[in-house]
């Protein structure tokens, strides 16, 4: 019986984006370290917070504060023209967000600038915009789409230059650390790949508050014992500074998307002070 013939079609923009990311992530000798944490003390404060923040936002803010206290977490290895370390003065977080583009689900990356200096409410507001605003109205997303449409040699050259020539450009365009999780879908990522120095991920949070938290790190920049201590610091900050901020419940308005009506539903919070611009976290590189 003759074998039926399939269909050949070009890579879509989302698939090109992930292919490029994995091409450069594959060059990083990354190692995952995990720690079982108890975040049950945050349950009530998170539920009572006006913005009802995502766990991704909570972990992002906590990790950013750890990185500000420990500069090696803000370092990156640059390889051209010679190998050297670069240390950024602030953190920038690249958060993996699923969006639909041209009818296809794909992963985009929302850039949160200096999350250590923003409130949890402000970070949650930016996350909602990254998830709900039209893709072409988010500068960082527009840049990803534009670059991913270029031919492969041009894309790979731009990625390589951004990752290896200028530390400042690298931090601006890719971030100093990443956050990715599928915990909300009931699964735990074993070893997510990334070209960044560190990536934070966590699995499902059970009813008792137990959760496995991982830092995947570039062994050329950091060592295991150092990263293990930072996981301990992360848990302390979650139960300390982050818990206190959640209890304060600083509200932050969810601004309208594209000058339309405000986002309805439980994600909307009430403002009690002047907010930062809605796209503070979303400016393109």
N, C-alpha and C positions, 0 to 999 in steps of 0.2 A: 504494500500500500504506500502510495506516495506521501511523503511528509508535507503537511501544509506550510505555506510560507507566511512568515510573520510580517510585521510592519516596522520600518526603520524611520525614526524621526530624531531631530536634533535635541540636544540637552536644553531644557527650559532654564529660565533665569534662576529659580530656586535651586535646581540641581547643579548649575554652574557655580553658584555661590558656595554650596557645600563641598563640591569637588575641589575648588581652589583652597578652601579652608583646610580640608583634610590633606591636600598636597603639602602644605607648609607645616601642618601639625605633625605629619609623619616624620618630619626631620627633628622633632623635639623629643629628647629622651625623657619622657614624662613618667612619673610614678605616683600612684594613688596612695594616700594614707587616710584611714577612717577612724572615727571616734564615735562611740555611742553616747548620745547626749540626752538629757532630760529637760524638755522645754515646757513642762506642764505648768510651771509658774507663770508663763506668759499667756495661757489660755484666756483667763478672765479679762486681763487688761487689753488683749488684742480684740476680743469680742466687744468690749465697751468703747473702744477707740472710735471716734466719729468717722474715720475713713475705712475702718475694718481692713487694715492693710494685709496684703499678700505676704505669705511666709517668705517669698523670694525677696521682697523689699526689706523685711526684718533681718534676714540673714545678710543681705547686701550691706545694709547700714552697719551692722555689727562687724562684718569683715573689714569694711572700709576704716572703721575706727581702730581695729587691730593693726591694719597696715600703716596707719598714720603713726602709731606708737613704735612700729618695727619697720624701719626703712627698707631692709632687704626684700620685703614683700612688694615694694614699688620699683624693683630693679628689673632690668631686661638685658639679655645678651644681644648685642648688635654684632653682625658678622662682616660688614663691609664698610670701608676697605680693609680694616683690621678688626679682629675680635676685641671687644671692650664691653664694659658694663655701663648702663645708663640708669640713673635713679630719678624718678619723677617727683616733683614737690607735692603732688596731691594724688588721690586715686581717681581713676575713671573706670566705671564698671560696664562691661559689655554683657547684657542680659539676653539670653536666647528666648525669642518670642515666636510662636507659631502664628502665621498670617496666611491669608489666601491671596495668591497673585495669578491673574489670568486663569482663574478657575482651578488652580492647583495649590494644595497646601504646601507651605514651605517654611523654613526657619529664617527669620531675620534677627538682627541684633540691635536692641535699643541701647544707646549710649547714655549713661548717667554720669554727668560731670560732678566730681567732688561730692559723692553722696554723704561723706562724713560731715559736710557742712550744711546739708539740707535736713529738714524735718522728715519724719516718716510719712506725714501727710503729704508733703510736697513730692516725695518719691512715689507715693501711691498715685498721685494725680498724674505724674508723668507716665507711669506704667499704664494707666487707663488710656491715655492718649496714644501711646505706642500700640496698644491693642485695638483701639477703636477708630482712630483717625484714618482718613484715606492715605494710602501709602505715599502718594505723590505730594502730600502736604507735610511729610516728615523729612527734613533735609537729609538726615543720615540714611534713611531708607532709599531716598532718591539716588544718592551716591552709590549705594550697593547695587541698585538696579542698573544704573548707567554703566558702571564698571563691568558688571557681569554680562553685558551685551557685547563687549569687545571680544575680538578673536583671542584664543587661548594664549598665544605668546605675549600679547599686550597685557592681558589680565595678569599673567604670572610675573611679568616685569614690574607692574605697578604694585602688586602685593609684596614682592621681594624688596623693592625699594622702600616701601612704607615700613616694613618690618625690620630692616637691617641698616638703613643709612642714617636716619635721624631719630634719636630717642624721643624727642618731643613730638614729631609727626606720628611715630608709632603709638604713643600714649593717646594722642588725639583721635587717631583713626581706628585703633583697635582696642584701646583701653589698657589699663595696668593689670586688671584681673577680670575673670569672667564668672558668671553665675548661670548654671543650667540645672534644671530639675524636671523630673517626671513624677515626683512624689505624689502630686495631686491626682495622678492617674493610677496610683497604686503600685508603681514599679520603681526600682532603684537602679540608677546607672552605675555600671561597674567601673568603667574607665573611659569617660568622655575625653575625646581628643581635642586639643586646642593649640594654637601657636603661642599662646600667652604664657607668662611665667607661672601663674597659678590660676586654677579654675576651682570654684566652690560648687559642690553639688550635695544634695541631700535627698533621702528617700522618703517614703510615706511616714507620717507622724501618727503613731498609734494612739489609742484612747488614753493611755497612761502618760503620754507625752514623750515617749522614747522615739528617737530618730537617729539614724546613722548619717553622720555628716562627713564628707570627704573633701580633702584638698588634693588636687592633682597638680604636681609641681614639676618644673623643669630642673632636673638634677644638675645641670650645668651651673645653675644660679643658686640653688638652695639644697640643703641636706635634710635627710629624714628626721633627725632628732630635733632640728630647728623647727621644722614644720609641725612635728608632733606637739611641741610646746605651744605653738600658735593656735592649734586646735583647742588646747586647754584654755588659752586666753580668750578665744572666741566664745566658749561656753560661759566664761566668767562675765564677759561683757553682755551677752544675751540676758543673763540673770541679774545683771547690775544696771548699767546705764540704759540699755534698751528697755528693760522692764520699767524703769522709772519714767522714761519718755512715753511709753505706752500708757502708763497710769496718768500722766499729765493730760493726755488726750488732746494735744494741740490740734485744733481743727484746721482744715485747709480746703478752700473751695476747689471743686472740680470745674475748671473753666470750660466754656463752650468749645466744641470742635468745629473748626472752619467757620467760626462766627455764626454757627447755627444755635439751636437751642441746647441748653445744658444737658449733660448725660443724665437720663432718668434712672430711677431705681436705687438699690441699696448702696451702690458705690459712691453716690453723691454725698459730700460732706458740706457742712455750713462753715463759712469763713468768719473768723473773729479778728483778722488782721490783714494787712495788705500782702497779697501773695507775690511770689516771684513769677516771671513770665512763664506761661504754660509750656513753652518749648525750650526752656532752659536746658533740659537734658537732651533735647533732640536735634541740636544744631549739627549740620553735616560737617565733615572734615574739610 
